Amino acid sequence: MDEHVPRAITIGLRLRGVDVLTVQEDNLSGKSDRELLDRAFALKRAIFTNDVDHLVEATKRQRAAQPFYGVIFAHHLRVSIGTCIKDL
């Protein structure tokens, strides 16, 4: 989970048995999107975010044929917390 994702989403997923790691728990608060995607790749995880900048970094990686495990994006004003939990 990116650091901007509401905690309620993390809690909701964990209550459903989903293995979630937050940026804060991994001591990566304030790190760049590039660093977060590198860390997620090392852990073989996708990142869930509300931050459009992650999409920019993911696009750069796709165009450069650089591997990563994925970015799952939901705009915080267009998708509810409950929908995020259900969809994830």
Secondary structure, DSSP 8 states (H G I E B T S, - for coil): --TTS-HHHHHHHHHTT-----TTTTT-TT--HHHHHHHHHHHT--EEES-HHHHHHHHHHHHTT-----EEE--TTTS-HHHHHHH-
